[in-house]
């Protein structure tokens, strides 16, 4: 069975991992600091959940390669690779403003997947996605960044 953010126990575990983060957690790869990673994760989840008004069309490269890449991403429970590109609009350049408020906002967004209703979601690379694909990708993306900061 594939791990999905639509599973309540998975959301509970992700929220626990988010709450375990502190400013002393150091990145294991990538360029973002913990504050930037959390801002990135918040914005990304708002996008998936349809909460920030960001509407995307599939890119030309996505039309050509997106579905093949998505199938490879959601076929099993293997984690996302390190140093995956974030995509320009998802890069948070803020330096630091404390992480406690971000932890709560991020955890609230993870909890919101219990009532997911953005079924017409279009990923800018992968294109239209099924609920199952969204659930697997959302879990893998959150796990990726939590592992990046040892949570």
Secondary structure, DSSP 8 states (H G I E B T S, - for coil): ----TTSHHHHHHHHHHHHT--TT---SSSS--HHHHHHHHHHHHHHHHT-S-------HHHHHHHHHHHHHHHSSS----TT----GGG------S-SHHHHHHHHHHHHHGGG---TT-EETTTEE--HHHHHHHHHHHHHHHHHHTT-
